[in-house]
Every structure is written in C-alpha cells, then in structure tokens.
Amino acid sequence: MRPCTDAGMWCTLRRTSAAPAWYRHRKHLLVTQPCDPVTLDVLQANVALLAENERLETERRHLLALDKMKTEFLARVSHDLRTPLNSIIGFSDLMIAEVGGKMNKKHGEFISAINRNGHALLALINEILDLSSIESGHLQLRREAVPLQNVIDDLRAATEPVLAAAQLDVHWPLQAKVQQKSAFIDRRRILQLLTNLVDNARKFSRAGGRVTIDMDAGPSEAWFSVADTGPGIAAEDREQIFRPYYQRSAGYAQNGVGLGLAIVKGIVDCHGGRIELDSDIGKGCRFRVVIPAAASERSGTEMVV
C-alpha cells in the first residue's frame, strides 16, 4: 500500500501506538479504500481537530491541578498563620484589659493598634480559608428555620458600630414586616454573607449616604437585600465582581483584596440560591439574595449540607 495523493485512489487511516487517542498525522494515510481529494481533506481535518481537542483537554487538566495546588497551599499557609496570630490577639487583649498591670496612654495606643490590625489580619485569613472551602466543595452548611428578626439582630450587632463610624444613614426592615417569619438557612453563613454586603456598601458610600437593608420570607423562598447610594457598578465590572481577588475599575476605593463578594456568591450557591444585582452609575447599587426553601423545611426537620 502507498499514500493516497490522487483522485480515485484508495485511502484510510491506520491507528498506531504513537496516536494519542484517534489518528494524528497525515503519514498514517494508507491506500485501502476508494476516496477523492475532498474526502481526504475532511479526514485530515478531523485528525487535526481530534489532536487539538486532546491537547486542550490535557492543558485543562493541568490548569485544574495547578488551581487545586494553589487552593491547598493558601489553606495550609492560612492555618499556620492563624495559630500565632491568635496568641498575639489574645495577649494584646490581656494588656488592653491591664491584667498584667497599668500602662501609660502611649503604650495603650500601641497595644490597641496591634490588637486592631491583628483582628483585621485574622479576618483576612478566615476569608481565605472560607474561599478555599468553597472552591474545594467542603463548605459545611447547617440549615434550620431561623426567624428573620434574629437575622436582623445579628446583623445590627455586627455592623452598626462601623456604619455609625462611617456616618451613614441606615434603614432597617420594619419589625412588623418580618414578625413571625422565618428562613431555612445556615444562620452563621447568612450573617457572614449579609455582613460582607453591608461592608461593601460602606466602602463605596460617602459620609451622609444611605444604606438600606431589607428581607422577607414566603413559603417557597426567602430573600435578603442590601442597597446603597454609592457610585454604582460599571457594566464591565458586573460580570467580574464575584471573582476572587477582583478589584473594581479605577476611581473606586480599593479596600480589601477582593474576597468578600466571591464568598457571598459561594454561600449563595451552597444554599442553592441566586444573587441579583441592580445598579446605575451614580445612583448606587442593590444586591438581592434569594434562598429557596428546602424540602426538609416543610417537614420541620433540620438538614446538614
């Protein structure tokens, strides 16, 4: 047999040990069946396409492996950093309480700065660990029926001091609206989600701005929203802001490392919900999180995801 090069010759593709999945090279074309130049070109194009698909699949697996290594590395480093950091925070708490004796005013300011920055670093480390859990699919949820008033009380305790310091006008849901209403959620994770959204609103709002927090629950779903009167979110940023480490366009305050909204999206996804964004440049934005009710909620039992 000889290679097929002319019309009316006979050709086919023979599989060899060198071929990765199907057939790769033109040199494997051998004369056995009738073909024409068009058929030959189609066969050769299919061979090239299969080879390219396999190359892309190999590259995809390699990138996934690298991403997994990155996530595992960040998790290990974060764990190693958190242990000594807890000691630093703990001892600074004792010094602020003057357990070991009184300090002068200047020393007290130094220790307070150490304590404040230690807590900020610990929060960042915890965010990295949470993101690692989300990306690896290991985030644990404990969903139960939680009164919406309890969610409001938790959120007020966590955010009112920083909102007051930022001189923002905060609107909370009316008690009559949420009375006797519950959502089937992981209470701690939803508090984390809402705290991140409120903190995001604070970062992009000037003194005198308004932050509006609202929520409601029905038989099939519950929803939570946070709106602000900040600069809004540009169209090119709306598809990107939920990506880890993404920073918004120039001209916005660059606070944090871009993990807050990525964690919000991960928590929403783990609840099987969705997040909606409504924003106009110069008019602020509104994030609305919708969490569906689970089957076990209707039966009154607790579910661990």
Secondary structure, 3 states (H helix, E strand, C coil): CCCCCCCCCEEEECCCCCCCCCCCCHHHEEEEEECCHHHHHHHHHHHHHHHHHHHHHHHHHHHHHHHHHHHHHHHHHHHHHHHHHHHHHHHHHHHHCCCCCCCCHHHHHHHHHHHHHHHHHHHHHHHHHHHHHHHHCCCCCEEEEEEHHHHHHHHHHHHHHHHHHCCCEEECCCHHHHCCCEEEEEHHHHHHHHHHHHHHHHHCCCCCCEEEEEEEECCCEEEEEEEECCCCCCHHHHCCCCCCCCCCCCCCCCCCCCCHHHHHHHHHHHCCCEEEEEECCCCCEEEEEEEECCHHHHHCCCEEC
